[in-house]
Amino acid sequence: MGEKVVAGAFDLSDRQRYRRKLHLCLEGLGRLLAEQRFDRPRNLMGMEIELNLAGADGLPRMMNAEVLERIASRDFQTELGMFNLEVNIVPHRLDGRVFDQLAEELRTGLGYAHRKAGEVDAGIMMIGILPTLDHRDLVSANLSDGDRYALLNDQMVAARGEDFALDIEGVERLVCTSTSITPEAACTSVQLHLQVTPARFADVWNAAQAVAAVQIALGANSPFLFGRELWRESRPPLFQQATDTRPPELQNQGVRPRTWFGERWISSAYELFEENLRYFPPLLPICDEEDPLRVLDEGGVPALQELVLHNGTVYRWNRPVYGLADGVPHLRVENRVLPAGPTVTDVMANAALYYGLVRALAEESRPVWTRLPFAAAAENFETACRRGIDAELIWPRPGRSGGLTRMPAVKLVRDELLPLAAAGLDAWNIEPADRDHYLGIIEERCKRRVNGASWQADTYHRGLDAGLARDAALGATTRRYAELMHSGEPVHSWPVGFPDSP
């Protein structure tokens, strides 16, 4: 939600006007779709990576304003917490050596940012949740400066009407409360964008939903929160609870949370935008002066700002995005599943797997979502978050016989999905060297059953076994992670433990 907003109070008339504008925007979107006004196929992809700021001691540094001033690049911007940054990669055409090109751009940009952060005793870390974060770090005083963060926090707190409750049971259990949405800032992710035509949108979104569990199983990198070992990928339950504007009574009624996986396969992008209006009350009723239907009547293209703003406050793991580029509207699928890190190489391997799989699955003659119940895809997602690389997933049996089976995620990927991903990358015209290098990293993770989460947990327990106290083991794990992250070698090759340990 990068829009610039101005903090202020809202009254009933503001909310009524905003709701009317939302429905006008939705009608405008429907007309744009019916009139086929959208951009032609361009095979464009984009990437955003959320980052943590941590010192040499591994502890968070609440100083993104100072670091951004030194970086002085529009590619970097604030995120929710003062210990967060976000780097945005300009859109690239998905072909050739794009993954190697992106990797080089990221290494250059992150290296520069890390050096600048070092000027104020901070450093850049790509990790799903910083293991050294303490509950006391995630308070409203540590929200980033800016009206939009304060306003979003105020509106979500008002909508809930009471403290946010965190209750996550994994290896251990975490139970605590927060008076603000700041715990959401603990979650740092990689967001993968793919521009698609309206005709292809539903197939790509359905494919992305189907493989979300696979992405998490292989890419999990968030096993700790507030000193507790929880799920292998603890971001999804944390994000859902930290943004949950439903009091317990509405939860008990089955009202949908603002962070959710979804509940059905779709046949058009319009359905997702319409669901967002139908199910979720507006949080930020800020209207602009545009009349979207008049703009359309006059032959123009509306920005649909109210729809875009509302859409940014519904946290789907695969989000529909409406945008304008050079006055031409387009649609994107924004994949928000993956945690940040561990290395640039790992990020690019995750991206290669995702873009290859969604291309191949979206073009199958018998798409996986016609054979996999949506409830099974949602169950897979939770299982992968809990178990990571050790997850067993439900998947359609190959062949015409039909039916479902449950198999280890690593076996599913090695036997069935890696060949599909390779075919998908070929369809994108990715160079074979890029394809084989990055999918080879995924294969090695499967062979060794190692990802960022398993490395963190194994190294932490090595510290405990050596006699370190919990906080000391988490700190040592974080510092070792930072050292190996900056070395750039993919996580499956990282040695477990600490170099000076026996």
Disulfide bonds with the S-S distance in Angstrom:
none
